[in-house]
Amino acid sequence: MKLLGSVAFAALVLTMMSSDASAWYCRAYGNGGSGWGRSDSASRARSLALYECEKVASYCRIRSCIP
């Protein structure tokens, strides 16, 4: 009976824990190419997307960022 109670309690705790992954995905587009970035930080994801875009394109801008 103690084992069953322990298993039930563990299952309850696991279901109550947040399982959301907090990652940001950003896309950047420019003249001649695009880039994307993924990070836990929104500003880092933007920077990565712009960096990737600027390798192959000019006038890059962030088009979308989603958590």
N, C-alpha and C positions, 0 to 999 in steps of 0.2 A: 504494500500500500504506500510506503514511503517512496519507493522508486517511482510509482505511478504519479504521485504528487510532485516529485522533483521534475519528472519529464514534462508534466503539464505546466509547471511554473516556467521552465526553460522555454517551452514553446510560446508561452504568453509574452515573455520578455523579448524573444526574437521577433515576434509579430509587432510589438510596440515600438521597436527601434526603427528609426528612419532609414530607409534604403535608397533615398534619392542621391544620385550622383550629381554633384554640383560642378559640371564642366561647361565652359562657354565655347561655342563654335562660332567663328566669325569668318565672313567671306569678304574679300576685297577685289574690286574690278578696276581695270585701267585700260588705256589704249594699248592693245596688243596682248593682253593676258589677264590672269587672275591669280589669286592666292587664297589660302585658308589657314586659320590658326585655331588651336584647341588648347585650353588651359583652365585651371581652376579659377584664375583671375580674369575678369573681363578685359582689363587694360592689357594684360599680357597676351591674351588671345587676339586683340586688335593689333598689337605690335607685330605679332608673328604673321598675321594675315597680310599686313602692309609690307613686311619684309619679303615674304614669298612673292607677292605681286610685283614689287619693285625690282626683283631680279630679272624679270622678263618684260615688264611693261612700264609705261610712264603715266603720270597723273593718276595714281592709284587712290581709291577712296573706299572706305568701308561701306558695303551695301547692306549687310545684315549681321546681327549678332543675336544668338539665341542661347539661353541657359539649358 
